[in-house]
Amino acid sequence: MQAAGPPSRFPLQQLNAAASGSEIGPRPQKDEFSDPSSMRSMMIFYLFYFLCLCLSVACVVCVCVWNSQWRGGFAWDGSSREFNWHPVLMVTGLVVLYGNGAVLYRIPLTWAHSKLPWKILHAALMFLSLILSIVGLCAVFNVHNAGNIPNLYSLHSWIGIAATALFAFQWVAGFAGFLLPWTPLSMRKLLKPVHVWLGGSILILSIAASISGINEKLFFVLKGTTNGTQPYSSLPPEAVVANSLGVLIVAFGLIVLKILSTSEWQRPDGSEDRTYAPLLRDESD
C-alpha cells in the first residue's frame, strides 16, 4: 500500500477506474467544480495550454515565412531550396508536434473518458512527428551529398541526430511497452519513469538543435559583402525573424516543460497499477 498523497487541486484526479478495468472513471459531479482551488488550478492549466497552442502556430508560421521570404522557397532537387525543408520539418515535427503530443494526457477534460483514444492519438502524433523529422534529415543529407558538403561535422548536427535517434528508440519502446497486449505489468512499471524522463530530454535536445541550427544558418548566409547580404552583426530583417523564431521555440519548450513537470496536471492513472487495457486488446477484457 502506498501512502496517500496530498489532495489534488483538480477534481478529476480523484477519479477511480471503473471496475471493468476499462480505464474509464466516473464522471465528476457538478459540485466538484465549485471548489475554488480546483477551478483556479484548472484555469491556470488552460492558460498555459492556450499559450502552448499559440506558440505552436507562431513557430510554424515563423519558420515558413523565414524560408519562403528570405531563403527562396522550397523544392526537392538537391538545391538550397531543398535545404529549406530541413528547418521547417524539424521545427514542425521534432519541436511543435512532439511537444503537443507530450502534453496530450494533461488535458483535464479528457480524464473522465476512456484513455484508449488518447493513447492512439498520442502515438499517432508522435509517429507523425518522427516521420517529419526523418524527412527533414533526408533533405539536408541530399543537399550536402549533391554539393559534396561534409555531413555530421557540427555540434548542431550531432545534437539533432542524437535527438532523432533517441526519439525513434523512444517511440518503438513506448509502443512495445505500453500498447502491446503481451507486455507484462512489471515491464511497464519499469519503463514508465524512463519513458517520461527520456521524453523531456528529447524535447530539450530538440530545442538545443533548433536554436543552434538557426544560429549556424545565419552565420553561413549573412556574410555581408561576400554574398550581397547584410552582415549578421547589423541585424537585418532576416536575422530579426530567425532570432525571433529561436525565442519562440525556447518559449514553447518552457511552456511544455512547465505543463509536464506540474504534478497537479498529470492524468490520474492509479487504476493502471491493477488493470491495463492496451491498444491491441479490447478495453472490456
Phi, psi and chi 1 to 4 in degrees:
 res  aa     phi    psi   chi1   chi2   chi3   chi4
   1 MET       -  131.7  -66.2  -68.7  -67.2      -
   2 GLN   -92.1  146.8  -65.4 -179.2  -15.2      -
   3 ALA   -66.2  143.3      -      -      -      -
   4 ALA   -68.1  135.3      -      -      -      -
   5 GLY   -83.2 -179.1      -      -      -      -
   6 PRO   -66.4  152.5   23.2  -32.8      -      -
   7 PRO   -61.5  141.9   22.1  -32.6      -      -
   8 SER   -76.8  145.5  168.3      -      -      -
   9 ARG   -86.5  -11.7  -67.2  171.2   64.3 -176.7
  10 PHE  -101.0  122.0  -84.5  164.4      -      -
  11 PRO   -60.0  -30.7   21.3  -33.0      -      -
  12 LEU   -70.6  -16.1  -67.9  179.1      -      -
  13 GLN   -71.2  -11.7  -76.5 -173.6  -39.7      -
  14 GLN   -93.3    5.2  -61.2  172.8    2.1      -
  15 LEU   -76.6  142.5  -59.0  177.9      -      -
  16 ASN  -102.5  157.7  -65.5  -40.9      -      -
  17 ALA   -71.7  154.5      -      -      -      -
  18 ALA   -67.5  155.9      -      -      -      -
  19 ALA   -64.1  -20.7      -      -      -      -
  20 SER   -74.8   -8.6   62.1      -      -      -
  21 GLY    76.7   23.9      -      -      -      -
  22 SER   -89.9    5.6   63.9      -      -      -
  23 GLU    62.2   27.8  -59.4 -173.4   28.6      -
  24 ILE  -114.6  118.7  -55.1  176.0      -      -
  25 GLY   -94.7  167.4      -      -      -      -
  26 PRO   -66.5  148.5   23.6  -33.0      -      -
  27 ARG   -72.0  145.2  -62.6 -179.0 -177.9  -84.4
  28 PRO   -67.5  147.1   25.4  -33.1      -      -
  29 GLN   -79.4  157.1  -59.7  -60.7  -41.4      -
  30 LYS   -61.4  -35.9  -69.4 -177.2  178.2  179.7
  31 ASP   -71.1  -16.5   57.9   -6.8      -      -
  32 GLU   -66.9  -29.5  -71.0  178.4  -42.0      -
  33 PHE   -82.1   -5.6  -68.3   98.9      -      -
  34 SER   -84.6   -6.7   62.6      -      -      -
  35 ASP   -67.2  119.3  178.8   21.4      -      -
  36 PRO   -59.6  -39.7  -23.0   33.0      -      -
  37 SER   -66.8  -38.4   62.8      -      -      -
  38 SER   -66.1  -43.7  -61.7      -      -      -
  39 MET   -64.1  -39.9  -70.3  -61.8  -62.5      -
  40 ARG   -64.6  -43.8 -179.0  168.5   56.3 -106.4
  41 SER   -64.7  -39.9 -173.3      -      -      -
  42 MET   -66.5  -39.9 -174.0  174.6  -68.1      -
  43 MET   -64.8  -38.2  -70.3  175.1   62.1      -
  44 ILE   -65.1  -42.1  -66.9  172.9      -      -
  45 PHE   -58.1  -50.0  168.2   82.1      -      -
  46 TYR   -68.0  -25.8  -81.3  111.8      -      -
  47 LEU   -64.5  -46.7  173.2   60.9      -      -
  48 PHE   -65.4  -39.3  -86.2   88.2      -      -
  49 TYR   -67.0  -37.2 -172.6   60.7      -      -
  50 PHE   -63.4  -42.2  177.5   73.6      -      -
  51 LEU   -62.0  -39.3  -71.0  173.8      -      -
  52 CYS   -59.4  -46.0  176.8      -      -      -
  53 LEU   -67.0  -41.2  -64.7  177.8      -      -
  54 CYS   -63.9  -43.5  -70.1      -      -      -
  55 LEU   -67.6  -32.3  -71.7  168.9      -      -
  56 SER   -59.1  -50.5  -60.9      -      -      -
  57 VAL   -63.5  -42.3  174.5      -      -      -
  58 ALA   -62.2  -40.7      -      -      -      -
  59 CYS   -63.1  -46.9  -73.9      -      -      -
  60 VAL   -65.9  -44.7  174.1      -      -      -
  61 VAL   -62.4  -44.5  169.5      -      -      -
  62 CYS   -64.7  -44.0 -165.3      -      -      -
  63 VAL   -69.4  -33.3   69.9      -      -      -
  64 CYS   -69.7  -43.2  -70.5      -      -      -
  65 VAL   -62.6  -44.5  168.1      -      -      -
  66 TRP   -56.6  -49.4  174.4   31.0      -      -
  67 ASN   -80.5  -21.4  -73.6  -82.8      -      -
  68 SER   -88.5  -37.2   60.2      -      -      -
  69 GLN   -81.2  -41.6 -177.7   71.5   23.9      -
  70 TRP  -111.5  -19.8  -77.4  -80.2      -      -
  71 ARG  -106.7    5.2  -64.5  -68.1   99.1 -141.6
  72 GLY    95.7    2.6      -      -      -      -
  73 GLY    91.6 -156.1      -      -      -      -
  74 PHE  -130.9  148.7  -53.4   95.5      -      -
  75 ALA  -159.6  176.9      -      -      -      -
  76 TRP  -136.4   68.8 -161.1  -90.5      -      -
  77 ASP  -136.0   14.9   55.0    5.2      -      -
  78 GLY    82.4    0.2      -      -      -      -
  79 SER   -90.3 -178.1   67.7      -      -      -
  80 SER   -64.1  -23.9   60.5      -      -      -
  81 ARG   -70.6  -27.9  -68.2 -166.4  -59.1  158.9
  82 GLU   -69.8  -35.8 -179.7  176.8  -16.0      -
  83 PHE   -58.9  -30.1 -178.6   91.1      -      -
  84 ASN   -62.4  -21.7  -65.5  -21.0      -      -
  85 TRP   -67.0  -26.9  -77.2  112.3      -      -
  86 HIS   -60.2  -56.6  175.0   66.1      -      -
  87 PRO   -64.3  -35.5   20.1  -31.1      -      -
  88 VAL   -64.7  -47.5  169.8      -      -      -
  89 LEU   -72.5  -35.4  -66.3  176.0      -      -
  90 MET   -70.5  -42.2  -60.0  -52.8  -78.8      -
  91 VAL   -67.3  -44.1  169.1      -      -      -
  92 THR   -65.7  -44.3  -57.0      -      -      -
  93 GLY   -84.9  -59.5      -      -      -      -
  94 LEU   -77.0  -15.2 -158.4   54.5      -      -
  95 VAL  -112.6  -63.0  176.4      -      -      -
  96 VAL   -71.3  -56.3  172.5      -      -      -
  97 LEU   -64.0  -39.1  -81.8  179.5      -      -
  98 TYR   -61.1  -47.6 -177.2   91.3      -      -
  99 GLY   -63.4  -41.1      -      -      -      -
 100 ASN   -69.4  -35.0  -80.5  -81.7      -      -
 101 GLY   -65.9  -33.8      -      -      -      -
 102 ALA   -68.5  -34.4      -      -      -      -
 103 VAL   -92.1    3.5  -57.3      -      -      -
 104 LEU   -57.6  -42.7 -170.9   63.4      -      -
 105 TYR   -69.9  -10.9  -71.8  138.9      -      -
 106 ARG   -86.4   -7.6  -58.4  -57.5 -161.7  -94.1
 107 ILE   -72.4  114.1  -56.2  174.3      -      -
 108 PRO   -61.2  -32.7  -23.6   33.8      -      -
 109 LEU   -66.1  -13.9  -70.6  179.8      -      -
 110 THR   -89.3  -10.1   69.0      -      -      -
 111 TRP   -72.4  -25.7  -64.7   -7.9      -      -
 112 ALA   -86.2    4.6      -      -      -      -
 113 HIS  -117.5  171.7  -54.7  -78.4      -      -
 114 SER   -56.8  140.0  169.1      -      -      -
 115 LYS   -80.0  -17.6 -164.8  174.9 -178.1 -179.9
 116 LEU   -57.2  -48.6  177.1   59.1      -      -
 117 PRO   -61.0  -33.3  -21.1   32.7      -      -
 118 TRP   -75.8  -30.1  -55.1  102.7      -      -
 119 LYS   -61.9  -45.1  -71.9  179.7 -178.6  178.0
 120 ILE   -64.3  -45.1  -61.8  172.8      -      -
 121 LEU   -65.0  -41.1 -177.8   57.8      -      -
 122 HIS   -59.7  -48.5  173.6   76.6      -      -
 123 ALA   -63.6  -39.0      -      -      -      -
 124 ALA   -67.6  -43.9      -      -      -      -
 125 LEU   -61.9  -43.0  -78.0  175.9      -      -
 126 MET   -66.6  -38.3  -69.0  -55.8 -166.9      -
 127 PHE   -66.2  -42.9 -175.4   70.4      -      -
 128 LEU   -61.6  -41.4  177.6   59.6      -      -
 129 SER   -59.5  -44.0  171.0      -      -      -
 130 LEU   -65.0  -42.5 -179.1   59.5      -      -
 131 ILE   -62.5  -45.4  -66.7  -59.7      -      -
 132 LEU   -61.5  -38.8  -68.1 -179.9      -      -
 133 SER   -64.4  -42.1  -55.9      -      -      -
 134 ILE   -66.0  -41.5  -67.7  172.4      -      -
 135 VAL   -64.1  -39.0  175.2      -      -      -
 136 GLY   -61.7  -37.4      -      -      -      -
 137 LEU   -68.9  -39.4  -71.0  178.7      -      -
 138 CYS   -60.3  -38.0  -70.2      -      -      -
 139 ALA   -60.7  -47.2      -      -      -      -
 140 VAL   -71.3  -35.2   70.4      -      -      -
 141 PHE   -65.9  -40.0  -82.9  110.0      -      -
 142 ASN   -61.2  -44.7  -73.6  -15.1      -      -
 143 VAL   -65.9  -44.4  173.2      -      -      -
 144 HIS   -62.6  -43.8  -78.7 -167.5      -      -
 145 ASN   -67.0  -38.6  -67.6  -23.4      -      -
 146 ALA   -65.7  -32.0      -      -      -      -
 147 GLY  -102.0   12.8      -      -      -      -
 148 ASN    53.2   41.9  -66.4  -40.4      -      -
 149 ILE   -98.6  133.8  -58.0  172.4      -      -
 150 PRO   -61.3  148.2  -20.4   31.4      -      -
 151 ASN  -103.5  151.6  -68.4  -55.6      -      -
 152 LEU    56.1   46.3  -57.6  176.6      -      -
 153 TYR  -107.9  -15.9   65.1   88.0      -      -
 154 SER  -100.6  160.0   66.3      -      -      -
 155 LEU   -62.5  -37.2  179.1   60.7      -      -
 156 HIS   -56.2  -46.2  158.7   68.6      -      -
 157 SER   -67.6  -36.7   61.7      -      -      -
 158 TRP   -63.2  -45.8  -70.4    9.3      -      -
 159 ILE   -65.4  -42.4  -62.5  173.6      -      -
 160 GLY   -64.2  -42.9      -      -      -      -
 161 ILE   -65.6  -40.8  -74.6  -68.4      -      -
 162 ALA   -62.1  -43.7      -      -      -      -
 163 ALA   -62.7  -44.2      -      -      -      -
 164 THR   -67.9  -41.4  -53.2      -      -      -
 165 ALA   -64.6  -43.2      -      -      -      -
 166 LEU   -64.9  -36.2  -73.4  173.3      -      -
 167 PHE   -64.1  -44.4 -176.1   17.5      -      -
 168 ALA   -61.0  -44.1      -      -      -      -
 169 PHE   -62.6  -41.5  169.4   79.3      -      -
 170 GLN   -61.8  -42.4  168.9   89.2  -29.4      -
 171 TRP   -67.3  -45.6 -166.7   90.9      -      -
 172 VAL   -63.3  -45.3  172.2      -      -      -
 173 ALA   -64.7  -39.2      -      -      -      -
 174 GLY   -66.1  -41.9      -      -      -      -
 175 PHE   -63.1  -46.3 -177.0   85.7      -      -
 176 ALA   -69.3  -37.2      -      -      -      -
 177 GLY   -81.4  -30.7      -      -      -      -
 178 PHE  -116.4  -16.0  -62.1  110.3      -      -
 179 LEU  -114.7  -19.1  -62.3  179.2      -      -
 180 LEU   -85.7  139.4  -64.6 -177.4      -      -
 181 PRO   -71.2  -21.5   23.9  -32.8      -      -
 182 TRP   -93.3    2.4   50.1   77.9      -      -
 183 THR   -72.2  124.6  -56.1      -      -      -
 184 PRO   -69.7  154.7   22.7  -31.7      -      -
 185 LEU   -59.1  -39.7  177.3   63.4      -      -
 186 SER   -62.1  -36.4   57.9      -      -      -
 187 MET   -67.8  -40.9  179.2   61.3   69.8      -
 188 ARG   -64.5  -40.1  -71.8 -171.4  -76.6  106.5
 189 LYS   -63.6  -37.1  -73.0 -176.9  176.6  179.9
 190 LEU   -72.1  -36.1 -178.8   64.8      -      -
 191 LEU   -78.4  -31.8 -178.3   60.9      -      -
 192 LYS   -57.6  -51.8 -175.5  173.9 -178.9  179.2
 193 PRO   -63.3  -33.1   19.6  -31.0      -      -
 194 VAL   -67.5  -41.3  178.2      -      -      -
 195 HIS   -60.8  -44.1 -171.9   76.6      -      -
 196 VAL   -66.3  -47.0  172.3      -      -      -
 197 TRP   -63.8  -44.7  169.9   80.6      -      -
 198 LEU   -66.6  -33.8 -171.0   57.2      -      -
 199 GLY   -61.8  -45.6      -      -      -      -
 200 GLY   -65.8  -37.2      -      -      -      -
 201 SER   -65.0  -39.7  -59.5      -      -      -
 202 ILE   -63.9  -40.4  -67.8  169.7      -      -
 203 LEU   -62.0  -43.0  178.6   62.2      -      -
 204 ILE   -63.1  -43.9  -66.7  172.2      -      -
 205 LEU   -62.4  -38.5  -72.8  174.2      -      -
 206 SER   -64.2  -41.4  -57.7      -      -      -
 207 ILE   -66.0  -43.3  -65.9  169.1      -      -
 208 ALA   -61.2  -42.7      -      -      -      -
 209 ALA   -64.8  -38.4      -      -      -      -
 210 SER   -66.5  -49.7  -63.8      -      -      -
 211 ILE   -71.8  -32.5   58.4  178.1      -      -
 212 SER   -69.8  -35.6   62.4      -      -      -
 213 GLY   -67.4  -40.5      -      -      -      -
 214 ILE   -60.3  -47.9  -68.2  168.5      -      -
 215 ASN   -63.0  -42.4 -157.1 -123.5      -      -
 216 GLU   -62.3  -43.9 -177.9  179.9  -74.6      -
 217 LYS   -62.8  -41.9 -179.7   65.5  173.9  179.1
 218 LEU   -65.6  -38.7  -68.5  175.9      -      -
 219 PHE   -64.4  -34.3  -82.3  121.4      -      -
 220 PHE   -72.1  -41.7  -77.5  160.1      -      -
 221 VAL   -96.8  -24.2  -60.6      -      -      -
 222 LEU  -101.7   76.3  -61.5 -178.6      -      -
 223 LYS  -101.0    0.8  -61.9  179.8  179.0  179.2
 224 GLY    86.0 -131.0      -      -      -      -
 225 THR   -70.2  -18.7   56.2      -      -      -
 226 THR   -68.9  -27.6   58.5      -      -      -
 227 ASN  -131.7   21.0   60.9   -6.7      -      -
 228 GLY    76.4   13.9      -      -      -      -
 229 THR  -108.9  163.7   62.0      -      -      -
 230 GLN   -74.8  145.9  -66.0  178.7  -91.0      -
 231 PRO   -67.0  150.8   23.7  -32.6      -      -
 232 TYR   -56.3  -36.0 -171.7   12.5      -      -
 233 SER   -65.0  -21.0   58.4      -      -      -
 234 SER   -86.4   -2.4   66.1      -      -      -
 235 LEU    54.2   63.8 -157.0   64.2      -      -
 236 PRO   -69.0  170.8   26.1  -34.1      -      -
 237 PRO   -54.5  -39.0  -27.6   34.8      -      -
 238 GLU   -60.7  -40.8  178.8  179.2   -4.1      -
 239 ALA   -65.6  -37.1      -      -      -      -
 240 VAL   -63.4  -44.7  173.0      -      -      -
 241 VAL   -65.3  -45.8  171.3      -      -      -
 242 ALA   -66.9  -42.5      -      -      -      -
 243 ASN   -62.4  -38.2  -75.2   -7.0      -      -
 244 SER   -64.1  -37.1  -61.1      -      -      -
 245 LEU   -59.7  -43.5  171.5   61.3      -      -
 246 GLY   -60.6  -41.3      -      -      -      -
 247 VAL   -64.3  -41.9  172.6      -      -      -
 248 LEU   -62.8  -40.7  -70.2  171.5      -      -
 249 ILE   -63.4  -43.5  -69.9  171.7      -      -
 250 VAL   -63.9  -43.7  171.7      -      -      -
 251 ALA   -61.9  -42.9      -      -      -      -
 252 PHE   -59.7  -46.1  172.4   80.1      -      -
 253 GLY   -61.5  -40.4      -      -      -      -
 254 LEU   -64.8  -39.3  -67.9  175.2      -      -
 255 ILE   -65.6  -44.5  -67.4  -65.7      -      -
 256 VAL   -62.7  -45.2  170.4      -      -      -
 257 LEU   -65.1  -33.8  -69.6  174.1      -      -
 258 LYS   -63.8  -45.0  167.7   61.0  178.9  176.0
 259 ILE   -63.3  -42.8  -66.9  174.7      -      -
 260 LEU   -70.4  -29.4  -65.6  177.4      -      -
 261 SER   -91.3   -7.7   62.7      -      -      -
 262 THR   -87.5  110.6  -57.5      -      -      -
 263 SER   -63.5  -29.2   58.7      -      -      -
 264 GLU   -65.1  -21.4  -59.8  167.4   -3.4      -
 265 TRP  -101.7   15.4  -60.8  -17.5      -      -
 266 GLN   -86.9  140.6  -66.2 -179.8    1.0      -
 267 ARG   -65.8  130.8  179.5 -174.5  175.8  103.5
 268 PRO   -66.3  128.4   23.8  -32.7      -      -
 269 ASP  -137.4   31.1   59.4   -7.3      -      -
 270 GLY   -60.0  -28.6      -      -      -      -
 271 SER   -66.8  -22.6   62.1      -      -      -
 272 GLU   -72.4  -13.1  -69.1 -174.2  -18.2      -
 273 ASP   -74.8  -17.5  -67.7  -23.8      -      -
 274 ARG  -111.3  -43.5  -59.8 -177.2  -61.0  -86.0
 275 THR  -133.3  157.3   58.6      -      -      -
 276 TYR  -149.1  133.9  179.6   59.1      -      -
 277 ALA  -118.5   90.2      -      -      -      -
 278 PRO   -70.1  172.7   24.8  -30.8      -      -
 279 LEU   -59.7  -41.7  177.8   60.5      -      -
 280 LEU   -91.1   13.9  -58.9 -177.2      -      -
 281 ARG  -128.8  139.9 -178.8 -174.8  -58.3  166.1
 282 ASP   -61.6  139.7 -171.6   85.7      -      -
 283 GLU   -66.8  -16.8  -74.8 -167.2  -46.5      -
 284 SER   -85.2   -3.2   62.6      -      -      -
 285 ASP   -66.9      -  -72.0   -8.5      -      -
